[in-house]
């Protein structure tokens, strides 16, 4: 016997906010609090800028789980 599977929808689900635009959140963080969030893989950066971001991150927070050698 096949019984249709009914998915229960939580009534609180409609109260959750929409997913934020991450670039807008980053922009607001910089403009309001001077907090910069940037990935070393951001295609808007050139090679020198990506290397600077990587080196800065490693200096402040370690090598990010990457092992050399």
C-alpha positions as CSV (number, residue, x, y, z in Angstrom):
1,X,0.0,0.0,0.0
2,X,1.4,3.4,-1.0
3,X,0.7,6.2,1.3
4,X,1.5,9.7,0.0
5,X,4.2,11.4,2.0
6,X,3.0,14.6,3.5
7,X,5.6,17.1,4.5
8,X,4.8,19.1,7.6
9,X,5.5,22.8,7.1
10,X,6.5,24.6,10.2
11,X,4.3,27.7,10.8
12,X,7.5,29.6,11.9
13,X,9.1,29.2,8.4
14,X,7.2,32.1,7.0
15,X,8.7,34.4,9.8
16,X,12.3,33.7,8.7
17,X,13.9,36.6,6.8
18,X,14.9,36.2,3.2
19,X,18.5,35.3,2.4
20,X,20.5,38.6,2.5
21,X,22.5,39.9,-0.4
22,X,26.0,39.1,0.9
23,X,27.7,41.8,-1.1
24,X,25.3,44.4,0.4
25,X,26.1,43.0,3.9
26,X,29.8,43.3,3.3
27,X,29.4,46.8,1.9
28,X,27.4,47.9,4.9
29,X,29.9,46.4,7.3
30,X,32.7,48.4,5.6
31,X,30.7,51.7,5.4
32,X,29.4,51.5,9.0
33,X,32.2,49.7,10.9
34,X,35.2,49.6,8.6
35,X,35.1,45.8,8.7
36,X,36.4,44.3,5.4
37,X,35.5,40.8,4.3
38,X,37.2,39.7,1.2
39,X,38.2,36.3,-0.3
40,X,41.6,35.8,-1.8
41,X,39.7,34.2,-4.7
42,X,37.6,37.2,-5.5
43,X,37.8,37.7,-9.3
44,X,37.5,41.5,-8.9
45,X,41.1,41.6,-7.5
46,X,44.2,41.3,-9.6
47,X,47.0,38.9,-8.8
48,X,49.0,41.3,-6.5
49,X,45.9,42.2,-4.5
50,X,45.0,38.5,-4.1
51,X,48.5,37.8,-2.9
52,X,48.3,40.7,-0.4
53,X,45.0,39.4,1.0
54,X,46.4,35.9,1.3
55,X,49.6,37.1,3.1
56,X,47.6,39.4,5.4
57,X,45.2,36.5,6.3
58,X,48.1,34.2,7.0
59,X,49.9,36.8,9.1
60,X,46.8,37.5,11.2
61,X,45.2,34.1,11.4
62,X,47.7,31.5,10.4
63,X,48.0,29.5,7.2
64,X,44.3,28.5,7.0
65,X,44.8,24.8,7.2
66,X,47.2,24.6,4.3
67,X,50.4,22.8,5.0
68,X,53.6,23.7,3.2
69,X,56.1,20.9,2.5
